[in-house]
Amino acid sequence: MAGRFPYDSSGNSGNNPLNNLRAVLGLNNIPHIDEAVFLQRQQAERDFQLRQILLQEHIEQQNRLESMQSMMVQEQQLKAALGDRIQEFPELQQHYSRLLINEHLHRNEERTLATDRLRMQAEEELRRRGRLLQQQQQLQHQQQQQQQQQH
């Protein structure tokens, strides 16, 4: 009985305050408090790791945005410096236009890759959580069967 919730065997057919509390906490299928605490800590750790991943992605996205803004400012400064002079050199103007288009395409590709990477991480986290939930449900089912066999 060590490690079990106290007063479990009270004759109130499960309507005691402790059983109500266990049900609210989602622990009614977990007979040992140590196991419940362990599962709760695991879930908290997974949530923390997911938050870290999302925060890191947000920071990286902010850095990319700041970098793109910096390049756009430099581009505007270059345009202002060149001004009307570039109109005098059609080949240079075409080359400059191609550079701008390539840079724009590169930025879009980076943004798409970052979005895809974040989506893949989120999908993997969802799959992992699904597997863990399935394992927890199997464990609970096994424990219920063991309890039924003992009675």
Phi and psi in degrees as GROMACS dihedral restraints (atoms count N, CA, C in turn):
[ dihedral_restraints ]
;  ai    aj    ak    al  type     phi  dphi    fc
    3     4     5     6     1   -64.3    20    10
    4     5     6     7     1   135.8    20    10
    6     7     8     9     1    87.9    20    10
    7     8     9    10     1    -9.3    20    10
    9    10    11    12     1   -86.2    20    10
   10    11    12    13     1   162.6    20    10
   12    13    14    15     1   -67.3    20    10
   13    14    15    16     1   135.3    20    10
   15    16    17    18     1   -69.0    20    10
   16    17    18    19     1   157.0    20    10
   18    19    20    21     1    64.4    20    10
   19    20    21    22     1    20.5    20    10
   21    22    23    24     1   -65.2    20    10
   22    23    24    25     1   -31.5    20    10
   24    25    26    27     1   -93.4    20    10
   25    26    27    28     1    19.3    20    10
   27    28    29    30     1   -66.8    20    10
   28    29    30    31     1   148.6    20    10
   30    31    32    33     1   -80.7    20    10
   31    32    33    34     1    23.4    20    10
   33    34    35    36     1   -92.5    20    10
   34    35    36    37     1    20.2    20    10
   36    37    38    39     1    45.4    20    10
   37    38    39    40     1    45.1    20    10
   39    40    41    42     1    85.2    20    10
   40    41    42    43     1     4.1    20    10
   42    43    44    45     1  -101.1    20    10
   43    44    45    46     1    30.8    20    10
   45    46    47    48     1   -91.4    20    10
   46    47    48    49     1   161.5    20    10
   48    49    50    51     1   -57.8    20    10
   49    50    51    52     1   -35.3    20    10
   51    52    53    54     1   -65.5    20    10
   52    53    54    55     1   -43.5    20    10
   54    55    56    57     1   -64.9    20    10
   55    56    57    58     1   -37.2    20    10
   57    58    59    60     1   -63.1    20    10
   58    59    60    61     1   -41.6    20    10
   60    61    62    63     1   -64.5    20    10
   61    62    63    64     1   -43.2    20    10
   63    64    65    66     1   -61.0    20    10
   64    65    66    67     1   -39.5    20    10
   66    67    68    69     1   -65.8    20    10
   67    68    69    70     1   -42.0    20    10
   69    70    71    72     1   -62.4    20    10
   70    71    72    73     1   -39.0    20    10
   72    73    74    75     1   -80.5    20    10
   73    74    75    76     1    -4.7    20    10
   75    76    77    78     1    76.6    20    10
   76    77    78    79     1    25.0    20    10
   78    79    80    81     1  -108.8    20    10
   79    80    81    82     1    10.6    20    10
   81    82    83    84     1   -67.8    20    10
   82    83    84    85     1   -19.5    20    10
   84    85    86    87     1   -98.9    20    10
   85    86    87    88     1     2.1    20    10
   87    88    89    90     1  -112.0    20    10
   88    89    90    91     1   109.6    20    10
   90    91    92    93     1   -74.4    20    10
   91    92    93    94     1   -26.8    20    10
   93    94    95    96     1  -106.6    20    10
   94    95    96    97     1   130.8    20    10
   96    97    98    99     1   -65.2    20    10
   97    98    99   100     1   -34.3    20    10
   99   100   101   102     1   -61.2    20    10
  100   101   102   103     1   -41.7    20    10
  102   103   104   105     1   -66.2    20    10
  103   104   105   106     1   -40.5    20    10
  105   106   107   108     1   -63.4    20    10
  106   107   108   109     1   -44.2    20    10
  108   109   110   111     1   -63.3    20    10
  109   110   111   112     1   -42.1    20    10
  111   112   113   114     1   -60.9    20    10
  112   113   114   115     1   -47.1    20    10
  114   115   116   117     1   -63.7    20    10
  115   116   117   118     1   -38.4    20    10
  117   118   119   120     1   -65.7    20    10
  118   119   120   121     1   -42.0    20    10
  120   121   122   123     1   -65.6    20    10
  121   122   123   124     1   -39.3    20    10
  123   124   125   126     1   -59.9    20    10
  124   125   126   127     1   -45.8    20    10
  126   127   128   129     1   -63.7    20    10
  127   128   129   130     1   -42.2    20    10
  129   130   131   132     1   -63.2    20    10
  130   131   132   133     1   -40.0    20    10
  132   133   134   135     1   -65.1    20    10
  133   134   135   136     1   -42.5    20    10
  135   136   137   138     1   -63.2    20    10
  136   137   138   139     1   -42.2    20    10
  138   139   140   141     1   -62.3    20    10
  139   140   141   142     1   -41.6    20    10
  141   142   143   144     1   -63.1    20    10
  142   143   144   145     1   -44.2    20    10
  144   145   146   147     1   -63.2    20    10
  145   146   147   148     1   -40.7    20    10
  147   148   149   150     1   -63.7    20    10
  148   149   150   151     1   -42.3    20    10
  150   151   152   153     1   -61.8    20    10
  151   152   153   154     1   -39.2    20    10
  153   154   155   156     1   -62.1    20    10
  154   155   156   157     1   -44.3    20    10
  156   157   158   159     1   -61.3    20    10
  157   158   159   160     1   -46.3    20    10
  159   160   161   162     1   -65.5    20    10
  160   161   162   163     1   -39.0    20    10
  162   163   164   165     1   -65.3    20    10
  163   164   165   166     1   -43.5    20    10
  165   166   167   168     1   -60.9    20    10
  166   167   168   169     1   -43.4    20    10
  168   169   170   171     1   -62.2    20    10
  169   170   171   172     1   -39.8    20    10
  171   172   173   174     1   -64.1    20    10
  172   173   174   175     1   -43.4    20    10
  174   175   176   177     1   -63.0    20    10
  175   176   177   178     1   -45.0    20    10
  177   178   179   180     1   -62.3    20    10
  178   179   180   181     1   -39.8    20    10
  180   181   182   183     1   -64.3    20    10
  181   182   183   184     1   -41.8    20    10
  183   184   185   186     1   -61.9    20    10
  184   185   186   187     1   -42.4    20    10
  186   187   188   189     1   -62.4    20    10
  187   188   189   190     1   -42.4    20    10
  189   190   191   192     1   -63.5    20    10
  190   191   192   193     1   -40.6    20    10
  192   193   194   195     1   -63.5    20    10
  193   194   195   196     1   -44.8    20    10
  195   196   197   198     1   -63.0    20    10
  196   197   198   199     1   -39.5    20    10
  198   199   200   201     1   -63.5    20    10
  199   200   201   202     1   -43.6    20    10
  201   202   203   204     1   -64.8    20    10
  202   203   204   205     1   -39.3    20    10
  204   205   206   207     1   -64.8    20    10
  205   206   207   208     1   -39.7    20    10
  207   208   209   210     1   -62.6    20    10
  208   209   210   211     1   -43.3    20    10
  210   211   212   213     1   -64.2    20    10
  211   212   213   214     1   -37.6    20    10
  213   214   215   216     1   -66.3    20    10
  214   215   216   217     1   -38.2    20    10
  216   217   218   219     1   -64.2    20    10
  217   218   219   220     1   -44.2    20    10
  219   220   221   222     1   -61.6    20    10
  220   221   222   223     1   -40.2    20    10
  222   223   224   225     1   -61.6    20    10
  223   224   225   226     1   -44.6    20    10
  225   226   227   228     1   -64.2    20    10
  226   227   228   229     1   -39.7    20    10
  228   229   230   231     1   -64.1    20    10
  229   230   231   232     1   -40.5    20    10
  231   232   233   234     1   -64.7    20    10
  232   233   234   235     1   -43.1    20    10
  234   235   236   237     1   -60.7    20    10
  235   236   237   238     1   -42.9    20    10
  237   238   239   240     1   -65.3    20    10
  238   239   240   241     1   -39.3    20    10
  240   241   242   243     1   -67.2    20    10
  241   242   243   244     1   -40.9    20    10
  243   244   245   246     1   -75.2    20    10
  244   245   246   247     1   -38.5    20    10
  246   247   248   249     1    50.3    20    10
  247   248   249   250     1  -134.2    20    10
  249   250   251   252     1   -75.4    20    10
  250   251   252   253     1   -13.6    20    10
  252   253   254   255     1   -61.3    20    10
  253   254   255   256     1   -33.5    20    10
  255   256   257   258     1   -66.1    20    10
  256   257   258   259     1   -26.0    20    10
  258   259   260   261     1   -62.8    20    10
  259   260   261   262     1   -25.0    20    10
  261   262   263   264     1   -76.2    20    10
  262   263   264   265     1   -14.1    20    10
  264   265   266   267     1  -125.2    20    10
  265   266   267   268     1    88.4    20    10
  267   268   269   270     1   -59.6    20    10
  268   269   270   271     1   -38.3    20    10
  270   271   272   273     1   -65.2    20    10
  271   272   273   274     1   -42.0    20    10
  273   274   275   276     1   -65.1    20    10
  274   275   276   277     1   -38.9    20    10
  276   277   278   279     1   -64.1    20    10
  277   278   279   280     1   -42.2    20    10
  279   280   281   282     1   -64.1    20    10
  280   281   282   283     1   -43.9    20    10
  282   283   284   285     1   -61.6    20    10
  283   284   285   286     1   -44.2    20    10
  285   286   287   288     1   -62.7    20    10
  286   287   288   289     1   -40.6    20    10
  288   289   290   291     1   -63.4    20    10
  289   290   291   292     1   -42.0    20    10
  291   292   293   294     1   -62.9    20    10
  292   293   294   295     1   -40.8    20    10
  294   295   296   297     1   -60.4    20    10
  295   296   297   298     1   -43.9    20    10
  297   298   299   300     1   -63.7    20    10
  298   299   300   301     1   -42.0    20    10
  300   301   302   303     1   -64.3    20    10
  301   302   303   304     1   -45.0    20    10
  303   304   305   306     1   -61.5    20    10
  304   305   306   307     1   -41.3    20    10
  306   307   308   309     1   -64.2    20    10
  307   308   309   310     1   -41.5    20    10
  309   310   311   312     1   -62.6    20    10
  310   311   312   313     1   -44.3    20    10
  312   313   314   315     1   -63.3    20    10
  313   314   315   316     1   -40.6    20    10
  315   316   317   318     1   -62.8    20    10
  316   317   318   319     1   -43.6    20    10
  318   319   320   321     1   -61.6    20    10
  319   320   321   322     1   -43.6    20    10
  321   322   323   324     1   -62.7    20    10
  322   323   324   325     1   -40.7    20    10
  324   325   326   327     1   -64.2    20    10
  325   326   327   328     1   -42.9    20    10
  327   328   329   330     1   -61.4    20    10
  328   329   330   331     1   -42.7    20    10
  330   331   332   333     1   -63.6    20    10
  331   332   333   334     1   -42.2    20    10
  333   334   335   336     1   -64.3    20    10
  334   335   336   337     1   -44.1    20    10
  336   337   338   339     1   -62.2    20    10
  337   338   339   340     1   -42.2    20    10
  339   340   341   342     1   -64.1    20    10
  340   341   342   343     1   -41.9    20    10
  342   343   344   345     1   -64.2    20    10
  343   344   345   346     1   -43.7    20    10
  345   346   347   348     1   -62.8    20    10
  346   347   348   349     1   -41.6    20    10
  348   349   350   351     1   -62.3    20    10
  349   350   351   352     1   -44.4    20    10
  351   352   353   354     1   -64.1    20    10
  352   353   354   355     1   -41.2    20    10
  354   355   356   357     1   -63.5    20    10
  355   356   357   358     1   -43.2    20    10
  357   358   359   360     1   -63.6    20    10
  358   359   360   361     1   -40.4    20    10
  360   361   362   363     1   -64.4    20    10
  361   362   363   364     1   -42.2    20    10
  363   364   365   366     1   -65.5    20    10
  364   365   366   367     1   -40.7    20    10
  366   367   368   369     1   -65.1    20    10
  367   368   369   370     1   -41.3    20    10
  369   370   371   372     1   -63.6    20    10
  370   371   372   373     1   -40.7    20    10
  372   373   374   375     1   -63.6    20    10
  373   374   375   376     1   -40.5    20    10
  375   376   377   378     1   -64.2    20    10
  376   377   378   379     1   -41.7    20    10
  378   379   380   381     1   -63.6    20    10
  379   380   381   382     1   -42.2    20    10
  381   382   383   384     1   -63.3    20    10
  382   383   384   385     1   -43.6    20    10
  384   385   386   387     1   -63.7    20    10
  385   386   387   388     1   -37.7    20    10
  387   388   389   390     1   -62.9    20    10
  388   389   390   391     1   -42.7    20    10
  390   391   392   393     1   -63.9    20    10
  391   392   393   394     1   -42.6    20    10
  393   394   395   396     1   -64.4    20    10
  394   395   396   397     1   -41.3    20    10
  396   397   398   399     1   -62.3    20    10
  397   398   399   400     1   -42.5    20    10
  399   400   401   402     1   -62.9    20    10
  400   401   402   403     1   -41.5    20    10
  402   403   404   405     1   -63.9    20    10
  403   404   405   406     1   -42.1    20    10
  405   406   407   408     1   -63.2    20    10
  406   407   408   409     1   -41.6    20    10
  408   409   410   411     1   -65.5    20    10
  409   410   411   412     1   -39.7    20    10
  411   412   413   414     1   -63.8    20    10
  412   413   414   415     1   -41.9    20    10
  414   415   416   417     1   -62.9    20    10
  415   416   417   418     1   -44.3    20    10
  417   418   419   420     1   -62.8    20    10
  418   419   420   421     1   -41.4    20    10
  420   421   422   423     1   -62.5    20    10
  421   422   423   424     1   -43.8    20    10
  423   424   425   426     1   -62.5    20    10
  424   425   426   427     1   -41.2    20    10
  426   427   428   429     1   -65.7    20    10
  427   428   429   430     1   -39.7    20    10
  429   430   431   432     1   -63.5    20    10
  430   431   432   433     1   -41.0    20    10
  432   433   434   435     1   -63.9    20    10
  433   434   435   436     1   -41.1    20    10
  435   436   437   438     1   -63.8    20    10
  436   437   438   439     1   -41.3    20    10
  438   439   440   441     1   -64.5    20    10
  439   440   441   442     1   -40.6    20    10
  441   442   443   444     1   -66.4    20    10
  442   443   444   445     1   -36.4    20    10
  444   445   446   447     1   -69.8    20    10
  445   446   447   448     1   -29.9    20    10
  447   448   449   450     1   -75.0    20    10
  448   449   450   451     1   -26.0    20    10
